[in-house]
Amino acid sequence: MDFNLDETQQEIKKLAAGLLEREATQERLEGFEKSDAAYDAATWKALAQAGLLGIVLPEDAGGAGLGPVELAVILREIGLKVAPVPVYASLALAAVPIGLHGTAGQKALLSPLTEGETVLTGAYREVGPAGEVATTARRDGDGFVLDGVKTFVPYAREASRILVPARVEGEGVGVFLVEPSAAAITPQPSATSEPLSRVALDGARVAPDALLGGTADGAAWDTLRRSAVAGAVALSSGVIEGALSLTTEYVKTREQFERALAEFQAVTMQIGDVYIAKRALDVAVWAGVWRLAEGAADTDEVLAVAAYNACDPVVQALYTCQHLHGGIGLDVTYPLHRYFAWGKQCAHLLGGAEGALDTLGALVPQEA
């Protein structure tokens, strides 16, 4: 594979970086955190007007029809600026599976998204290991009845639809488009300003056209699962890039014993460790999303490697960044706290380091 971005991908990166440089300023982020808003509506609208929300949507829904690599480019820039907008929830957890598996009627839900007029989300996690589905769906008349609990669903109250994976009796795992009003939604703790919710489906009834693609063969769930992991590790890649840049500038200018911190060998070694963690994740992210785009057989394995790096080495690297900042690293009025919180939350959504290793361990013997 070629790790270099092609011309189109470079243009997307440039566009996203420039827009977020203007929109996600320190002053704007501070102002947002003092508000009660779920997300920064102005930045969300700006992303839509720039065409970035339509990058991975199918052309018949007003999108550009691009794929996982292009989505990773955008999400990495979102993480780099820790911009409080529901791009991961709306695109990685919802628009990608709808675009690939949805019927014409279901894809119609994507058109308002390209204009920034709606939010979508998906329920990737449940209690237990990441990627497991215990929620059930049974046919009842001309519809379905869903039972189960989804956890840490981003923007569940704000979304027009929640994509809910469930096991259909006698079939496989299907993904259902559920209106928030059909479920019991309660807030859950979040490390960031992003709203997370527990979504309880206690006999929730949905129409027959709520089943994504009209089938429960597991294909839509595989897409949602892989897109959820790929999107989260791309976010984490941007987060550690931002934290490393902030920390590097700090140790260059902060003096101790009349010397810049960067002149101390112990400090340079620790900065080196952070850089290594960042680069290891970068390699795994680009390898994973490229394989996802190509439909490679080892996609899940490489994404699991990326997830492990996001959950363990990168989180440890964020602790190092905090340590190198001294007391100011713990100050919530200093920008580093956002990167630390986002990195921890990505690791949590991915199921943690042990979960990633369990996933990887289950995949490797299948290739032996």
N, C-alpha and C positions, 0 to 999 in steps of 0.2 A: 504494500500500500504506500501511497504518497502522503506524507504528513503535512505537506504544504496545502494551503487553501487555494482553490482555483479562483479565477477572476471574479466570478459571481459571488463566491463566498467572501472574498476580500472586500467587495463592495458592500455586502450586507454587514460585515463587521465594522467597516468604516462608518456606515450610516447609523448603526446602533450605538457605536461609541460616541459619535458626535452628538447625537440626540440626547443620550443620557448624561453626557458632560454638561449640557445646558440645563437639563431638567432635574437631575438628581444631585443638586448642589448641597453642600453642607447645611446651608440656611433652609433650603426646602425640606431636607430630611428632618431637621430639628423642628421645623414648624409642623410637619406631618405628625411627628411623634407626640406632639402636644394636643393634637386634635383627636376626635373620636372616630375618624374615618377608617374604613376597612382597608382602603388602598388609596394611592395618589391618583385621583381621577384625571388631573391635568396631564400627568405623564402617560397614563393609560390612553388617553385620547390622542396624545402626540404620537405614540407608537402606532396607533391605528392610522392616523393621517399620513404617516411615513410609509405605510404599507407593510410594516414589520409583523403585525398580527396575522396577516394573510399569507406569510411566507410558506407555511407548510400546509395550508388549506388547499383542497382541490380547486382546479380552475373553474369548475362549474358552480363553485360556491363563492367565486370572486377572489380566490387566492392565486398563488404563484405555482402551486403544485410541487414544491421542493420537499426535501426529506430530512432525515435525522441529523446529518452533518450541519445543515443550515440552521436547524433548530438549536443545536448545541452552540453554534456561533452566537446566536442571540442570547441564549440563557447564560452563557459565560459572561457576556457583557452586563447582563442584569446582575449577576453575582459580583462582578468587579465593582459595580457602583452600589450594591445592596439596595437596589431600587424597589420600593414597596408597591409592586404591581403584580396582578395575578397572571403573569405570563406562563409560569410553570403549570399552574392549575388548569388554566384555560386551554393551553396548547398541548403540553405533554400528557396530561391526564385525561383530556377530553377530545380536543379537536383532531388529534392524530388518529385515534381509533374510530371516531365518527367518519372522518374523511376516507379511511381505508375500507371500512366495513359497513357504513351506513347505507340505508336506502335513500332514494331521492328525497323523500319527506324528512328523513332524519338529517340529511346533509343541509337541508334548508335552515336548520338551527345555527349553522355556521356563518351565514351571511351577516347577521347583526354583529357577530364577533369581529369581523374584518373592519367594521366601523367603530369599534370600541363601545358599542351600545349595550353589550351584555357580557356576562361572565359565565364560564362553564367550569366544571371541576369533576374530579374522579375520586372514588373511594378505594385507594390502593391498599391501605392497611386495615388489618383486623387485630384483635388481641391474639398474640402468638407470633410466630416467625413471619417475616415479610414475605409476601408472595403466596401465602396460604389463603384459601377461600373456604370458609365454613358456612357462610350465608347461603340459604336455600331459596329456591323458587319452585312453586308447583303450579301447574296449569289449573285454572278454575274458570269454567265457562269459556268465554272468549278472551280471558285475560290471564294474569298471573298474580300469585300472592307471594310476597317476599317476607322472609323472616331471618333476622340476624342483626349484628351490630358492626358498624364500621367505625374506625377510630382515626383521630387526627386528620380529618378531611378538611383541606383548605378551602376557605370561602364558601362553605356549604350554605349559609344563609343568603349570601349575595348571588349565588349562581342561579341561572334559569333552569339548569338541569344538573343532576349529579349522576355520573356514570357509576353504576353499582354492579360489580361482578357477583354472580350467585350460581350455585349448582342447581341445575334443572333436573328434576326427577326423571330417571330413565334416559337422560341425554348427557350433556357435558356442562362445562362452565359457560354461561352466557353473560353478556353485559347489558344491563337495563338502564334506560334513560328515565330517571326518577325526578319528579318535581319535588323541591324541598318541602312543600306543604304536605306531602304524603308520608313524611318521616318525622320522628321526634328528634329534634336537633338541640344539643346542649353544648355550651362552650367547653373547651379543654385548654389546659395550660399551653402556652406557646413561648418559645425562647425569643421570638421576634415579635414585631408588630402584626404579623400575619395572623388572621383569625383561624383557629383550628376548632373542629367540632366533632363530637361523638354523634353519629347518625344511627338511630335505632329504627329498625324496620320490623315492627311487631304486627305481622299480618297486613302489611302495606299492599294495597291492590294497585296494579298498573294495567294499562290497556295492552292489547296484543302487539300494537306497533311500538311499544316501549322496548322490545327486545332488539338490540342492535343487529342489523342485518337480517333479522328474522330467524336466526339460527343460534343454537347453543352448542357449537362444535369446538369451543375453546380458542378459535382463531382470534376473535376480538379481544379476549382476555390476554392472550399471549402478546398482542400488540400493546395493550394498555400497560401490562406488566413491564415489558422491555422499555417502553417509552418513559414510564415512571422512573426507572432506574437510570436510564441514559440522561434524562433531564436533570435529575437530582445531582448526579456526579458532574455534569456540566456546570451547574450552579456552583457546586463546591469548588470546582477548578477556578472559576472567576473569583470566588471568595478568598481563597488562599493567595491568589495573585495580588488582590487588593491589600490584603493584610501584610504580605511580604513587602510591597512597595512602600506602604506606610511605615513599617518598621525600619526598613533600610534608610529612609530619609531621616527618621528619628535618631538612629545611632550615628549618623553622619554629623548631626548638628548638636546632639546632647553631649555635654562635656562632664568628665569626672576626673578629678585630680589633674585638672588643666589639660586634659587630653580628650579628644572625641572618643566616644564609646567604640566606634568602628576601628580604632587603632589597637584595641585590646584583642589578643589572639583568641581568648575564650569567646568573645562576642562574635568574631568573624566565623568561628567554627559553628556556633549556633545558627547564625544566619545561613551558613552553608547547609546545615541540616534542613532548615525550612525550605531552601531552594530545591534540595533533592526531593523532599516530599512533594513539592509543587510539580516538579518535572515528572516524577513517577506517575502522579495522577493525570497530568496532561497526556502522557503517552497512552495510558490506559483508556482515557476518555476518547481520544481521537481514534484509537484502534477499535474501541467498542462501537462508536456511532458509525464508523465506516463499515464495519461488519454488519451492523444492523441495516444499513442502507443497501448492502449487497446481498442480504439474506444468507450470510455465511453460517455454516453449521456450528461454529464455536462462538456465536454471538453471546449466548448466555454466560459462557465461561469467562470471556473477556470483560463483560459488563460486571460480573461478580468480582473480578480482580480490581476493576475501577471502584466498585462499591467498598471493598475492603480498604483501599487506599484513602477514600474519602472519610471512612469511619474511624480509622486508627492513625496512620502516619500524619494525615492532614490535621486531625483534631489535636494531636500532640504538637504539631508545628504551630498551631494557633496558641496553645499554652506557652510555647517558647516565645512567640511574639509578645504575648502579655508580659512574660517575665522580663524581656529585654526593655520593655517600656517602664518597668518599675511600678510605682504606685499609680501613675497616670493611666496605666493599662487597665486598671479596674474602675476608672472613672467613666460613668455612663454618659458624661457630657463630651467625652473624647471619642472620635470615630471608630477606634479599634473595637469597641464593644459590639458594634453592629456585625463586624466580620466574625467575631467569636460566636455570637449568638446564631448567626446564619449557618456557620459551619457545624455547630452542634445540632441544629435542627435538621440539616440535611442528613447528618449521620443517624439521627433518630428515625427519620422517615425511611431510611434505607435499611433499618433493622439492626444497626450496630455492627461492630467488627466481627463478633462471634457468629452472628447470623450470616454475614457475607462469607465467612470461612466455611460454615456449614453448607451453604449453597454451593460453593466452589467444590467442596469435598464430595457432594452428591453428584456433581456433574463430571468430574474427572474420571471416575471408574467407568462411566458409560462409554468413554472413548478408548479405554484400554483394550 
